[in-house]
Amino acid sequence: MKKTILVVAALLCLAGTAAAQRHIEFRWRGVYCVGDLGYAFNLNRAQDTVAAFMPSFSGGFQFRKEAAVGLGFSYLADPSGAFTQLPIFAELRSHFTRNRLTPYTALQVGYSIPVGASSEAPVVKIDEGGLYFGLEVGGRYAITRSFALGIHAGYRMLHSNKVLRSDAENLPMHTDATTLHLISAGVAVHFCNW
């Protein structure tokens, strides 16, 4: 009889442990890091077409479940080289539930540094960067308490104050300001408190 009671108690403990392991709450206080790989394309294709990979990295401090502040950078890798840029930003990140799967948002504001120029005629080169703004909505799924995977979609605005352009015959360049309105989507890896 004692063996039966011990076996039943052991099975109940195992079942309780398995049920408890299903709920994983991601650590919400402390240092966080997010690395993601996204793909972006611009909505305003009247003059310039951009479709490129946009990897980014951000890190900061999460002081509440709902709020974290940090710094980060992205790299817009335009295949033509004309609009290749390095946005550097401050971000406000929010997570909305304590579940294993939680929605989140990230608001990013900063400055975009130009790092490229097109090599084919007509030549396009960003001479002076400008304002960067990003808004991201996504979901994070906790694998462990300090590691999670996520997906996201978002909007990015990159304003260049001075863009140098030549015509098809490479005649003298003229300048103008250009704003790219990008839609992006991607996957992310989240780390916290390691």
C-alpha positions as CSV (number, residue, x, y, z in Angstrom):
1,M,0.0,0.0,0.0
2,K,2.9,2.4,0.8
3,K,4.4,1.8,-2.6
4,T,1.2,2.6,-4.3
5,I,0.8,5.9,-2.4
6,L,4.4,6.8,-3.2
7,V,4.0,6.1,-6.9
8,V,0.7,8.1,-7.0
9,A,2.4,11.0,-5.1
10,A,5.4,10.9,-7.4
11,L,3.1,10.9,-10.5
12,L,1.2,13.9,-9.1
13,C,4.5,15.8,-8.5
14,L,5.7,15.0,-12.0
15,A,2.4,16.2,-13.5
16,G,2.5,19.4,-11.4
17,T,6.1,20.1,-12.4
18,A,5.2,19.5,-16.1
19,A,2.2,21.9,-15.8
20,A,4.3,24.5,-14.0
21,Q,7.0,24.3,-16.7
22,R,4.5,25.3,-19.4
23,H,4.2,28.8,-18.1
24,I,7.5,30.6,-18.6
25,E,7.6,34.3,-17.7
26,F,10.4,36.1,-19.5
27,R,12.5,38.1,-17.0
28,W,11.2,41.6,-17.2
29,R,13.7,43.6,-15.0
30,G,17.3,44.3,-16.0
31,V,19.4,44.6,-19.1
32,Y,17.9,43.5,-22.4
33,C,19.2,43.0,-25.9
34,V,17.3,42.5,-29.1
35,G,18.8,41.5,-32.5
36,D,16.6,41.2,-35.5
37,L,16.7,40.7,-39.2
38,G,14.1,42.5,-41.2
39,Y,13.2,43.3,-44.8
40,A,12.0,46.8,-45.7
41,F,10.5,48.4,-48.9
42,N,9.4,52.0,-49.4
43,L,5.9,53.1,-50.1
44,N,6.8,56.3,-51.9
45,R,8.2,54.9,-55.1
46,A,7.6,58.0,-57.2
47,Q,11.3,58.8,-57.5
48,D,13.4,56.3,-55.5
49,T,12.8,52.5,-55.0
50,V,14.3,50.9,-52.0
51,A,13.9,47.2,-51.0
52,A,16.5,46.0,-48.7
53,F,17.5,43.9,-45.7
54,M,17.6,45.9,-42.5
55,P,19.3,44.1,-39.6
56,S,19.2,46.0,-36.3
57,F,20.4,45.6,-32.7
58,S,19.2,47.4,-29.6
59,G,19.9,47.1,-25.9
60,G,18.9,48.9,-22.8
61,F,17.3,48.5,-19.4
62,Q,13.8,47.2,-18.6
63,F,12.6,48.7,-15.4
64,R,9.0,47.5,-15.5
65,K,7.1,44.8,-17.4
66,E,5.5,47.5,-19.5
67,A,8.5,49.8,-20.1
68,A,12.1,49.6,-21.2
69,V,14.4,52.3,-22.6
70,G,17.5,51.6,-24.7
71,L,19.8,52.6,-27.6
72,G,20.3,50.8,-30.9
73,F,21.2,51.0,-34.5
74,S,20.0,49.6,-37.8
75,Y,21.7,49.1,-41.2
76,L,19.7,49.7,-44.3
77,A,21.6,47.7,-47.0
78,D,20.2,49.2,-50.2
79,P,21.4,46.9,-53.1
80,S,22.1,49.9,-55.4
81,G,24.1,51.6,-52.6
82,A,22.3,54.9,-53.1
83,F,20.3,54.8,-49.9
84,T,22.5,52.7,-47.7
85,Q,22.3,54.2,-44.2
86,L,23.0,53.6,-40.5
87,P,20.2,54.9,-38.3
88,I,21.2,55.3,-34.6
89,F,18.3,55.7,-32.2
90,A,16.9,55.7,-28.7
91,E,13.9,53.4,-28.1
92,L,11.0,52.9,-25.8
93,R,9.9,49.3,-25.7
94,S,6.7,47.9,-24.1
95,H,5.4,44.4,-23.4
96,F,1.8,44.0,-22.5
97,T,1.2,40.6,-20.8
98,R,3.0,38.2,-18.5
99,N,2.3,35.2,-20.7
100,R,4.8,33.1,-22.5
101,L,3.6,34.7,-25.8
102,T,3.2,38.5,-25.4
103,P,2.6,41.3,-27.8
104,Y,5.0,44.2,-27.8
105,T,5.7,47.6,-29.3
106,A,8.9,49.6,-29.9
107,L,9.1,53.3,-30.7
108,Q,12.5,54.5,-32.1
109,V,13.7,58.1,-32.7
110,G,17.1,59.0,-33.9
111,Y,19.4,60.2,-36.7
112,S,20.3,58.4,-39.9
113,I,23.9,58.5,-41.0
114,P,24.6,58.0,-44.8
115,V,27.2,55.4,-45.7
116,G,26.8,54.8,-49.4
117,A,26.3,56.0,-53.0
118,S,25.1,54.4,-56.2
119,S,27.9,53.3,-58.5
120,E,25.8,53.4,-61.7
121,A,24.4,56.4,-63.6
122,P,22.4,58.3,-62.6
123,V,24.5,58.8,-59.4
124,V,22.5,59.2,-56.2
125,K,24.4,60.0,-53.0
126,I,23.1,61.1,-49.6
127,D,25.3,64.0,-48.5
128,E,23.6,64.8,-45.3
129,G,21.5,62.4,-43.1
130,G,18.5,63.3,-41.1
131,L,15.7,62.3,-38.8
132,Y,14.9,58.6,-38.3
133,F,11.6,57.4,-36.8
134,G,10.5,53.8,-36.3
135,L,7.4,52.1,-34.9
136,E,7.3,48.3,-34.5
137,V,4.5,45.9,-33.4
138,G,5.2,42.3,-32.8
139,G,5.0,39.2,-30.6
140,R,7.6,37.6,-28.4
141,Y,7.6,33.9,-27.4
142,A,9.7,32.9,-24.4
143,I,11.8,29.8,-24.8
144,T,13.4,30.2,-21.4
145,R,13.3,33.0,-18.8
146,S,16.1,34.9,-20.6
147,F,15.8,33.8,-24.2
148,A,12.9,34.4,-26.6
149,L,12.1,34.6,-30.3
150,G,9.8,37.1,-31.9
151,I,8.3,38.4,-35.2
152,H,7.4,42.0,-36.0
153,A,6.0,44.4,-38.6
154,G,6.6,48.1,-38.6
155,Y,7.0,51.5,-40.2
156,R,10.3,53.4,-40.6
157,M,10.8,56.9,-41.8
158,L,14.2,58.0,-43.0
159,H,14.6,61.7,-43.9
160,S,17.8,62.7,-45.7
161,N,18.4,66.5,-45.6
162,K,20.6,66.6,-48.7
163,V,20.7,64.1,-51.5
164,L,23.0,64.7,-54.5
165,R,21.7,63.5,-57.9
166,S,23.0,63.5,-61.4
167,D,21.0,62.9,-64.6
168,A,21.5,59.9,-66.9
169,E,24.5,61.6,-68.7
170,N,26.2,62.4,-65.3
171,L,25.8,66.1,-65.8
172,P,26.3,68.3,-62.7
173,M,24.5,67.2,-59.6
174,H,21.5,68.9,-58.0
175,T,20.4,68.6,-54.4
176,D,17.1,68.0,-52.7
177,A,15.7,66.5,-49.5
178,T,14.2,63.0,-49.6
179,T,12.1,61.1,-47.2
180,L,11.7,57.3,-47.4
181,H,8.6,55.8,-45.9
182,L,9.4,52.1,-45.3
183,I,7.2,49.1,-44.3
184,S,9.2,46.3,-42.7
185,A,8.8,42.9,-41.3
186,G,11.2,40.5,-39.7
187,V,12.2,38.0,-37.0
188,A,14.0,38.8,-33.7
189,V,16.0,37.2,-30.9
190,H,15.5,38.6,-27.4
191,F,18.0,38.2,-24.5
192,C,17.6,39.4,-21.0
193,N,19.6,39.4,-17.8
194,W,22.4,37.1,-18.8
